[in-house]
Amino acid sequence: MMRILSRDAFAQVLVEARRRTRTLDPSRWPLLGQIEAQLQFIAEQTKQGRVPHEEDRMRTTLGPLAARNLEDIDPEYADQLEEIDYTFRRYPQLPHGPSVRRRGVLQVWSGRETYRKLVLDLGVPRTVGSAQADFVVHGDTAGSPHFQIVWDGVSAHVQAEGTHRLAINGVATWYGEMANRGWMTAVRTAYRFLVEDHTPPPEPIDAAAAALDALTELARRCGSGNLYAIIDAARSERALQLVEESIDPYASLYDGEQGRAFDDIAPYLVHLQPSSGLLRRLVTEGWGDAWGVYVESSAGFEKVRRHFRQFLKVEVEGEAKPRFFRFYDPRVLCTFAEVMTPEQRSELRRAVDAVLFERATHGLRMGVIE
């Protein structure tokens, strides 16, 4: 399993390799002199967080040198050098901070199964195709596996299966790699690749006491697996970014190709997973900024989605056309909760057990419709 999953880890392993190389005494073996020089070059190129140019990242040969000359003599040292060489070439993909074993996410991005996610654990290969695959997309009894994908913590490696050629980041190929937000197509289906919790917050988080109180209550409800969020992408690009870079299933409340035109501003239903950190990120970063509301329901994703889609437009007395109803904006819901009739409350809760939301006029304390 790879050790280098971040720039901090890269710097640490690089120091260890340089120390080990000096201990082995490069003056006694020319190969070690080459290795020492390349390790020094890498250290200079990445000093103080610098990101090397692609041309410089392609200049090192530590991996081949180690594989040819050191695998039998000192396999641990060889593996260390090969990992440094591999991650140096992909240095821009390494996140800042300590190493965190993030999961990869392959997401369907076209057709009727848009938004479906395949969660990729480190080092576990998965097959994707229309039949006989770990992840069946647009199932077809006459179908077959289209490609295999494996996530190593830095890159997602994709290999075509059979005669199904791929296009990765716009390039036709049989094999390729994807970093966070990479794209590919296979047999007329488009996919994108994301890395869990990849993008850090734009500024340090200082969660308010009300946000921490809300998180405690929401986390308690999330443990049952029945907690959802309805996130308003029109309120925050960051909120949608967090949802995308998560393992949690989600889908727009807008339907069809016409709905896809509003991806950047749509409301999204998200099924919050107990094993995910998405709930914490949404609450600590967004509580108080009207990013959306939370829903508790045991009805299942599709039923909850159908339920809330019916409230996207409402009839207004005296107007010929229905109007959009932003019930997923906690500021709107807070006002509506105070005036709704028993019939309206019953209709809102028909497929849900509770609706939870921030109340800007009450010190950001949580409001609950049960």
Secondary structure, DSSP 4 states (H G I P E B T S, - for coil): --S--SHHHHHHHHHHHHHHHHHT-GGG-HHHHHHHHHHHHHHHHTGGG----HHHHTS--HHHHHHHHTTTT-HHHHHHHHHHHHHHHTGGGSPSSS---PPEEEEE-SSTTTT-EEEE-BT--EEEESSSSSEE-S--TT--EEEEEEE-SS-EEEEE-TT--EEETTEEESEEEE-TTEEEEETTEEEEEEETT-SPPSS-----HHHHHHHHHHHHHHTTT-EEEEEETTT-HHHHHHHHTSSS-EEESS-HHHHHTTTTT-EEEEE--TT-SHHHHHHHHHTTTT-EEEEE-SS-HHHHHHHHHTTSEE--TT-SS-EE--TTSHHHHHHHHHH--HHHHHHHTTT-SEEEEE-GGGTTPEEEE-
